Amino acid sequence: MSSPDLTDGYPAPADRAIPKIGLLTMLRLGVFNMGLGIMSLLTLGVLNRVMIDELKVPALVAAGAIAVHQFMAPARVWIGQMSDSKPLLGYHRSGYIWLGIVSMAVMAFTAVQVVWQIGSRVETAGWTSDVYPWVGLLAFIFALYGLALASTSTPFTALLVDVSDEETQPKLVGIGWGMLMVGIVAGVIITTIVLKSLGDTPTLDELRSSINRLFIIAPSIVCGIAILSTFGIEKKYSRLQERTRQRDDQITFRAALKVLTASRQTGLFFLFLLVLSLSLFMQDAVLEPYGGQIFDMAIAETTKLNAYFGMGTLFGIVATGFFLAPKLGKKRTIKLGCLWAAACLILLIVFGATGDPKQLMLGVGLFGLASGVLTTGSILLMLDLTVAEVAGTFIGAWGLAQAIARGTATVLGGSLLSLGKGIVETMAGGPVPDSQLLPAYGLVFATQAVGMLVAVAIVSRVNIREFQTTAKDAIATALESDMD
């Protein structure tokens, strides 16, 4: 098998000395993740809320259609291989990044237009068979959106590897996580400004006009900052041609699964990560509708919930990295985060009984803090449960598992909300006002809390020392059998 040509678009090593990436350049690259945070807010925050609350689309349908983009995660492996071997616009990474981010913007706006078609039909004739083709089209649009997301995020992650070394890589990762949270806050600010003219009960035409404007302005900003943050970086700093080892993206999906299951400890952590992701992200599909239906908050107000969650997560990441993890250890930190998250989820139910938006924002901020603790603790534990020779395989495969689990969590959250609503209406003998749907939302949050307790039980069985003494040989055997 011939090796891929990794020199297209790059000068020969003798032509230049590759400079080391500096802090300002790291911050510039981090701005790209800020754009991804804004796009995440638009889809999982604004669009999801509009569908469930304003347009009365069943939560399962809305969450299921949006979650389709998460299930496109397996395409990341193929796209990574493409960016390794086939330059686009003269670059191995940048061309894919730019094409992908523009495609995301186009798909997001297209999805909104399909949502209006669904909403107008539901408003005119209710939920009939005429709506289902449009729901299928919306799911297809989000599948394309997922491919676009993979096309931009996977080459960008590979670019971070290409331009960094052992010293700068941890800083790049930390800046990237921080900027992602900053992006969510920035998205809230943009959304609040664009939607400030909407009243508490906007008509469908008013809603359509404002949301369309938002989905033009925000993605345009994202495309601009994505191009500005990456332009010229690859040409100046990439060390791709110097690295001749087999790239992580070239390892097959079958090999990745073998690696993850080669040791009992990796299998346990894999299970822990799945349970944690399901429990942590199940509220993605229901949090904004919760604010709208139970707390009577406007769209711009429920969007601010993401800012509270993002700021809480950012503080949790910093506090865990500098204080909690060094003092408590990784496993104890994760257990604390899980128990804290479970308590916050119960608080969200309790605050729902008061209907006070300020209490909801407090609860969401505390839950974000727990999320930051869990995110950092899990990443640190994952690094301990990684063999250096196949580090990218571990992290890449676990990232794939998390993406699929997050998509499943979004669907499960919408399903539980629809189930809870059905139970409430059955017990009441018919449709009930939105304000009486607290038990339906409580079912979602309570399920998440139970999942957090299950995650504590699983992580308690993870033994780092056992992994370090037994895993390396088992993993080597698994990779060798795949090559055979």
PyMOL commands that set and color helices and strands:
alter all, ss='L'
color gray80, all
select helices_A, chain A and resi 13-15+23-54+59-72+75-85+94-125+129-163+169-194+204-230+233-237+240-242+248-250+253-261+264-285+287-293+299-328+330-354+357-384+388-428+434-436+438-459+464-483
alter helices_A, ss='H'
color red, helices_A
deselect
rebuild
show_as cartoon
